């Protein structure tokens, strides 16, 4: 199985990612990869993982679903992680020859669902901490601009961690109100991005299946969640870790929480991520 012939990460892509912490990558993956991942998502929906989050936001049983860290049991996910060019894309954008695969996640929204993902940063939810991270968000079907993720370019360099947002049932049952939890005093409330999107230079893109957006774990982003009637959404997202990332357990708000998994394999806060647990790839 081959990647799209247009898989090329240019110096301009790298510069844009470094400056803005987000870059749109057109036609990165072939139709074969898209169909393989669709098959994997169908398997995932039929056999959900332990981390599944499913919630209903309407009386018509329209839902949003999230599941993650199933690559060990879903062959299609594993093949994509190990055999596609995703790891090379991550390494190039992070300007490194070594990356660790952290986990994958799927986002599925049923026809016409209107659930809106709050503005947030990813890293505060993770069991790791570091500047050199990249997520590769890949829709498996065409996505209108208003339904795709939106980003605040450059917000990864604000040197601020904002309080986690309430994702409803997306968070574990005993942490539904994580945005109201007691955080370190340096953690600020999320600014009101929607009150002045022009001020924050909010960007998003109309996307086709096989396109992707790569972004840093510290960038502020959110999803409009406004699907047109007759439109559904399936997204496959992979998270990659670079050289400076260390294990960082928190007492609140982690989702997906890898604490037990990491401790089981002997990792503690401050340690480098174990490449035997989170596959390490050396890119020549």
C-alpha positions as MATLAB code, in Angstrom:
seq = 'XXXXXXXXXXXXXXXXXXXXXXXXXXXXXXXXXXXXXXXXXXXXXXXXXXXXXXXXXXXXXXXXXXXXXXXXXXXXXXXXXXXXXXXXXXXXXXXXXXXXXXXXXXXXXXXXXXXXXXXXXXXXXXXXXXXXXXXXXXXXXXXXXXXXXXXXXXXXXXXXXXXXXXXXXXXXXXXXXXXXXXXXXXXXXXXXXXXXXXXXXXXXXXXXXXXXXXXXXXXXXXXXXXXXXXXXXXXXXXXXXXXXXXXXXXXXXXXXXXXXXXXXXXXXXXXXXXXXXXXXXXXX';
ca = [
       0.000    0.000    0.000;
       1.420    3.357   -1.054;
       1.016    6.882    0.177;
      -0.216    9.611   -2.086;
       2.421   10.601   -4.660;
       2.160   14.112   -3.230;
       3.583   13.118    0.151;
       6.238   15.769    0.441;
       6.908   17.877    3.513;
       8.523   21.046    2.238;
      10.674   23.539    4.086;
       7.678   25.879    3.922;
       5.526   23.308    5.736;
       8.162   22.987    8.457;
       8.496   26.768    8.785;
       4.725   27.200    9.022;
       4.421   24.485   11.657;
       7.259   25.989   13.714;
       5.744   29.483   13.562;
       2.029   28.735   13.828;
       2.048   25.261   15.438;
      -0.427   24.135   12.780;
      -0.103   23.329    9.088;
      -2.585   22.055    6.514;
      -1.244   19.187    4.388;
      -3.149   18.542    1.187;
      -3.597   15.048   -0.278;
      -1.132   13.311    2.029;
      -2.714    9.867    2.058;
      -4.060    7.722   -0.747;
      -7.599    6.413   -1.074;
      -6.251    2.983   -0.099;
      -5.165    4.241    3.309;
      -8.483    6.026    3.798;
     -10.442    2.858    3.014;
      -8.206    0.777    5.291;
      -8.838    3.148    8.194;
     -12.576    3.208    7.485;
     -12.532   -0.564    7.829;
     -10.680   -0.183   11.120;
     -13.166    2.398   12.387;
     -16.058    0.068   11.527;
     -14.345   -2.667   13.530;
     -13.740   -0.198   16.375;
     -17.406    0.843   16.463;
     -18.512   -2.788   16.518;
     -16.004   -3.632   19.258;
     -15.372   -0.448   21.302;
     -12.295   -0.100   23.490;
     -12.076    0.568   27.212;
     -11.599    4.299   26.652;
     -14.731    4.898   24.574;
     -16.740    8.056   25.247;
     -20.203    8.253   23.727;
     -22.709   10.979   24.395;
     -26.053   12.027   22.993;
     -26.728   15.694   22.431;
     -30.173   15.544   20.825;
     -33.571   13.927   21.085;
     -33.029   12.269   17.700;
     -30.167   10.109   18.985;
     -27.478   12.053   17.248;
     -24.191   11.302   18.930;
     -20.519   12.113   19.171;
     -18.112    9.268   19.827;
     -14.474    9.195   20.855;
     -12.253    6.156   21.372;
      -8.493    5.816   21.650;
      -5.446    3.595   22.115;
      -6.776    0.606   20.203;
      -3.879    0.170   17.784;
      -2.653   -3.027   19.442;
      -5.928   -4.852   18.731;
      -7.120   -3.279   15.471;
      -4.882   -4.444   12.638;
      -5.840   -1.614   10.300;
      -4.722    0.999   12.823;
      -1.479   -0.808   13.501;
      -0.683   -1.107    9.796;
      -1.273    2.594    9.286;
       0.961    3.558   12.217;
       3.819    1.281   11.181;
       3.610    1.344    7.391;
       2.261    4.741    6.319;
       4.336    7.914    6.055;
       2.761    9.426    9.185;
       5.871    8.900   11.295;
       8.039   10.548    8.632;
       5.681   13.513    8.487;
       5.874   13.852   12.283;
       9.674   13.612   12.344;
      10.070   16.159    9.565;
       7.783   18.694   11.216;
       9.492   18.206   14.584;
      12.933   18.430   12.947;
      14.098   15.190   14.536;
      15.253   11.756   13.425;
      13.367    9.925   16.198;
       9.705    9.963   17.184;
       7.562    7.901   19.521;
       4.009    6.963   18.688;
       1.813    7.937   21.648;
      -1.683    6.785   20.712;
      -4.406    7.032   18.095;
      -7.930    8.363   18.515;
     -11.097    8.327   16.453;
     -13.804   10.969   16.419;
     -17.165    9.988   14.944;
     -20.169   12.287   14.644;
     -23.504   11.110   13.313;
     -25.493   12.770   10.559;
     -26.111   16.443   11.303;
     -24.897   16.415   14.900;
     -24.320   19.890   16.365;
     -22.087   19.158   19.357;
     -19.345   21.771   19.545;
     -15.947   20.789   20.895;
     -14.813   23.509   23.359;
     -11.628   25.481   22.801;
      -8.801   23.626   24.536;
      -5.183   22.513   24.463;
      -4.359   18.804   24.261;
      -1.268   18.583   26.455;
      -3.030   19.351   29.775;
      -5.032   16.141   29.273;
      -1.986   13.966   28.570;
       0.240   11.900   30.852;
       3.287   13.493   29.210;
       4.710   16.989   28.902;
       6.976   18.584   26.325;
       7.109   21.121   23.523;
       7.935   18.683   20.715;
       4.606   17.042   19.980;
       2.515   16.752   16.850;
      -0.961   15.401   16.244;
      -1.992   14.430   12.725;
      -5.768   14.901   12.303;
      -7.003   13.070    9.217;
     -10.646   13.069    8.056;
     -11.842    9.895    6.362;
     -14.492   11.801    4.400;
     -14.788   15.288    2.980;
     -15.269   17.973    5.641;
     -16.749   21.435    5.194;
     -14.687   24.254    6.662;
     -17.282   25.025    9.323;
     -17.203   21.385   10.493;
     -13.404   21.020   10.648;
     -11.102   21.837   13.541;
     -10.261   25.503   14.065;
      -6.967   26.770   15.492;
      -5.395   29.854   17.059;
      -2.026   30.053   15.241;
       1.008   30.649   17.435;
      -0.828   30.044   20.713;
       1.626   27.221   21.496;
       4.213   29.932   22.208;
       2.111   31.929   24.654;
       3.760   29.987   27.510;
       0.373   29.536   29.142;
      -1.578   26.485   30.203;
      -5.293   27.004   30.264;
      -7.767   25.198   32.467;
      -9.279   22.132   30.913;
     -12.698   22.431   29.395;
     -15.739   20.304   30.172;
     -16.262   17.863   27.318;
     -19.339   16.354   28.949;
     -19.215   12.566   28.899;
     -15.908   12.695   27.077;
     -14.263   12.908   30.490;
     -14.355   10.045   33.009;
     -17.565    9.989   35.050;
     -15.923   11.327   38.182;
     -14.318   14.210   36.279;
     -17.184   15.671   34.262;
     -16.473   19.119   35.695;
     -12.703   19.199   35.242;
     -12.921   22.812   34.100;
     -14.002   23.677   37.656;
     -11.216   21.735   39.340;
      -8.500   23.428   41.392;
      -5.494   24.020   39.157;
      -2.092   25.541   39.650;
      -2.453   29.321   39.969;
      -0.562   29.792   36.708;
      -3.348   28.054   34.797;
      -5.671   30.658   33.354;
      -9.272   30.471   32.160;
      -9.528   29.891   28.425;
      -9.913   33.241   26.639;
     -13.182   33.912   24.831;
     -11.943   33.099   21.340;
     -15.388   33.256   19.733;
     -15.973   36.831   20.865;
     -13.276   38.062   18.470;
     -12.136   35.350   16.064;
     -10.454   37.955   13.862;
      -8.309   39.161   16.766;
      -7.110   35.602   17.390;
      -6.620   34.955   13.670;
      -8.645   31.725   13.853;
      -7.949   29.389   10.925;
      -9.580   26.246    9.557;
      -9.736   24.505    6.206;
     -12.174   22.690    3.986;
     -10.714   19.214    3.792;
     -11.001   16.138    1.600;
     -10.454   12.543    2.656;
      -6.691   11.996    2.686;
      -5.861   15.582    3.665;
      -4.603   16.186    7.184;
      -3.836   18.941    9.655;
      -0.731   18.647   11.834;
      -0.659   20.609   15.082;
       1.239   20.990   18.340;
      -0.265   19.715   21.614;
      -0.144   23.210   23.124;
      -2.067   25.066   20.418;
      -5.575   26.273   21.274;
      -8.088   24.541   19.041;
     -11.726   23.483   18.902;
     -14.243   21.955   16.550;
     -17.262   23.784   15.245;
     -19.270   20.559   15.352;
     -21.860   22.038   13.009;
     -22.533   19.237   10.546;
     -24.865   19.885    7.645;
     -27.891   17.605    7.516;
     -26.950   14.468    5.631;
     -23.274   14.837    6.567;
     -21.433   12.702    9.104;
     -17.812   12.846   10.211;
     -15.107   10.275   10.858;
     -11.603   11.376   11.835;
      -8.491    9.333   12.564;
      -5.940   11.152   14.705;
      -2.417   10.062   15.671;
      -0.230   11.644   18.372;
       3.560   11.716   18.077;
       6.228   12.650   20.625;
       9.620   14.255   20.021;
      12.885   14.516   21.907;
      11.969   16.714   24.878;
       8.796   14.890   25.949;
       8.780   13.354   29.440;
       6.275   11.401   31.493;
       4.176   13.723   33.653;
       1.448   12.245   35.852;
      -1.292   14.581   37.048;
      -3.853   14.135   39.799;
      -6.684   15.512   37.695;
      -8.173   15.700   34.250;
      -6.103   13.268   32.187;
      -7.980   11.749   29.259;
      -6.772    9.453   27.905;
      -5.060    8.648   31.201;
      -1.988    6.490   30.611;
      -0.839    6.569   34.243;
      -1.602    2.927   35.046;
      -0.149    1.735   31.757;
       3.037    3.728   32.220;
       3.497    2.680   35.852;
       2.891   -0.951   34.905;
       5.912   -0.711   32.611;
       8.043    1.096   35.203;
       7.743    4.668   33.962;
       7.568    7.552   36.437;
       7.165   11.312   36.146;
      10.273   12.837   34.614;
      11.238    9.688   32.711;
      11.638    9.520   28.974;
       8.844    7.669   27.215;
       9.632    3.942   26.940;
      10.061    3.039   23.272;
       9.072   -0.568   23.874;
       5.625    0.589   25.024;
       5.228    3.652   22.818;
       6.868    2.510   19.573;
      10.006    4.380   18.673;
      10.824    5.073   15.044;
      14.225    6.187   13.800;
      13.818    8.087   10.554;
      16.814    8.050    8.259;
];
